[in-house]
Amino acid sequence: MKVCIVGASGKLGRYMVQHALDRGYEVVGVCREKSVGKLEEFKGRITIIKGATDDREVIEKAVAGCDGVLTVLVPWGVHNYSSGTAQAVLDYAPPGARLVFSCGWHISRDGKDVYPRKLKLIVGVLGPIARLFRVADIGDQVEACRRVFASDAQWTVVRGSDLKEGESQGLPVWSRHVGDPILRSNMTHRIDFALFMVESLENDELVQEAPAIVGCLTPSALEHAETVGE
Ligand SMILES: NC(=O)c1ccc[n+]([C@@H]2O[C@H](COP(=O)([O-])OP(=O)(O)OC[C@H]3O[C@@H](n4cnc5c(N)ncnc54)[C@H](OP(=O)(O)O)[C@@H]3O)[C@@H](O)[C@H]2O)c1
């Protein structure tokens, strides 16, 4: 299995590189030139393609021959970075490749998510402020995901809860809609978000799904497991 990790030098990206290497996958990582040093620990074990993740030539080269592409979608800046990245991956990934994208709970596939007040505040108040100061554009991350949802590709959009650092607790659990009781705890260790992304590559049940995830040892996940007798 050859996989490309777009946004490999970020926190989520580096965890995904490690999980992919642990599985014996061949890894190609894309990251900004100034961030190559953040991948030093993987030197000699992965191929690095330097450049902006929305640079279509960079992505075309990076995804060539890949069976899977893991893409970190981030809303930074106001120049359509997220949608440009998603579009390039959709356009250049080999037909049939598994495409897995990361985002947050704020992305809704069908409008049926019920959001916690804190998240509504962040998106509704901080989102416009970030856009005003040209720091980030959450709307562009929404647009990126809209394009993925509309595509016929073998995609999965993994929607992360609030994140924290810490040791792995195991594969997160998921549900189709934020607001479902299993997700109430709203916390996942970042290393396990990455695990879910990498595991999705070989999970056909997640094709054309937008799972919202939460840590498998959080109170809400454990309560749910008890209820269904797992
Ligand atoms: N943070 C949260 O609480 C949270 C919650 C839910 C979901 N998520 C999702 O999780 C994923 C990873 O997020 P994260 O917060 O953990 O961050 P992260 O893994 O550290 O990733 C940040 C990415 O953004 C890139 N980046 C940073 N500044 C940039 C800029 N100005 N222009 C272009 N690229 C820039 C970084 O590249 P460099 O290495 O080159 O800097 C890196 O690839 C995202 O899809 C996010 O939507 C995050």
The ligand as a Tripos MOL2 file, in Angstrom:
@<TRIPOS>MOLECULE
LIG
   48    52     1     0     0
SMALL
NO_CHARGES

@<TRIPOS>ATOM
      1 N1         -7.3330   21.6170   16.8830 N.am      1 LIG1
      2 C1         -8.5010   21.1160   17.2260 C.2       1 LIG1
      3 O1         -8.9610   21.2120   18.3620 O.2       1 LIG1
      4 C2         -9.3180   20.3410   16.1930 C.ar      1 LIG1
      5 C3        -10.5760   19.8630   16.5830 C.ar      1 LIG1
      6 C4        -11.3000   19.1050   15.6720 C.ar      1 LIG1
      7 C5        -10.7950   18.8410   14.4220 C.ar      1 LIG1
      8 N2         -9.5830   19.3490   14.0580 N.ar      1 LIG1
      9 C6         -9.0950   19.0350   12.7100 C.3       1 LIG1
     10 O2         -7.8980   18.2910   12.8580 O.3       1 LIG1
     11 C7         -7.0430   18.5400   11.7770 C.3       1 LIG1
     12 C8         -5.6820   18.8850   12.2980 C.3       1 LIG1
     13 O3         -5.7720   20.0480   13.0610 O.3       1 LIG1
     14 P1         -4.7670   20.3890   14.2360 P.3       1 LIG1
     15 O4         -5.3380   21.5690   14.9510 O.co2     1 LIG1
     16 O5         -4.4480   19.1700   15.0360 O.co2     1 LIG1
     17 O6         -3.4990   20.9440   13.4940 O.3       1 LIG1
     18 P2         -2.2120   20.2490   12.9240 P.3       1 LIG1
     19 O7         -2.3250   18.7960   12.9080 O.co2     1 LIG1
     20 O8         -1.0360   20.8260   13.6180 O.co2     1 LIG1
     21 O9         -2.2250   20.7230   11.4170 O.3       1 LIG1
     22 C9         -2.0920   22.0310   11.0250 C.3       1 LIG1
     23 C10        -1.7480   22.0110    9.5440 C.3       1 LIG1
     24 O10        -1.9280   23.3030    9.0200 O.3       1 LIG1
     25 C11        -0.7470   23.7170    8.3770 C.3       1 LIG1
     26 N3         -0.6440   25.1550    8.5510 N.ar      1 LIG1
     27 C12        -0.4450   25.8480    9.6830 C.ar      1 LIG1
     28 N4         -0.4520   27.1620    9.4270 N.ar      1 LIG1
     29 C13        -0.6410   27.2880    8.0970 C.ar      1 LIG1
     30 C14        -0.7340   28.3940    7.2040 C.ar      1 LIG1
     31 N5         -0.6380   29.6370    7.6400 N.pl3     1 LIG1
     32 N6         -0.9460   28.1410    5.9080 N.ar      1 LIG1
     33 C15        -1.0590   26.8810    5.4550 C.ar      1 LIG1
     34 N7         -0.9740   25.8070    6.2410 N.ar      1 LIG1
     35 C16        -0.7710   26.0030    7.5460 C.ar      1 LIG1
     36 C17         0.3490   22.9610    9.0640 C.3       1 LIG1
     37 O11         1.4480   22.8800    8.2080 O.3       1 LIG1
     38 P3          2.9430   23.1890    8.7200 P.3       1 LIG1
     39 O12         3.4260   21.9380    9.3950 O.co2     1 LIG1
     40 O13         3.6420   23.4890    7.4660 O.co2     1 LIG1
     41 O14         2.8740   24.3570    9.6670 O.co2     1 LIG1
     42 C18        -0.3270   21.6140    9.2700 C.3       1 LIG1
     43 O15        -0.2670   20.8130    8.1200 O.3       1 LIG1
     44 C19        -7.7250   19.6150   10.9270 C.3       1 LIG1
     45 O16        -8.3900   19.0090    9.8540 O.3       1 LIG1
     46 C20        -8.7160   20.2410   11.8860 C.3       1 LIG1
     47 O17        -9.8530   20.7710   11.1970 O.3       1 LIG1
     48 C21        -8.8360   20.0830   14.9170 C.ar      1 LIG1
@<TRIPOS>BOND
     1     1     2 1
     2     2     3 2
     3     2     4 1
     4     4     5 ar
     5     4    48 ar
     6     5     6 ar
     7     6     7 ar
     8     7     8 ar
     9     8     9 1
    10     8    48 ar
    11     9    10 1
    12     9    46 1
    13    10    11 1
    14    11    12 1
    15    11    44 1
    16    12    13 1
    17    13    14 1
    18    14    15 2
    19    14    16 1
    20    14    17 1
    21    17    18 1
    22    18    19 2
    23    18    20 1
    24    18    21 1
    25    21    22 1
    26    22    23 1
    27    23    24 1
    28    23    42 1
    29    24    25 1
    30    25    26 1
    31    25    36 1
    32    26    27 ar
    33    26    35 ar
    34    27    28 ar
    35    28    29 ar
    36    29    30 ar
    37    29    35 ar
    38    30    31 1
    39    30    32 ar
    40    32    33 ar
    41    33    34 ar
    42    34    35 ar
    43    36    37 1
    44    36    42 1
    45    37    38 1
    46    38    39 2
    47    38    40 1
    48    38    41 1
    49    42    43 1
    50    44    45 1
    51    44    46 1
    52    46    47 1
@<TRIPOS>SUBSTRUCTURE
     1 LIG1         1 GROUP 0 **** ****
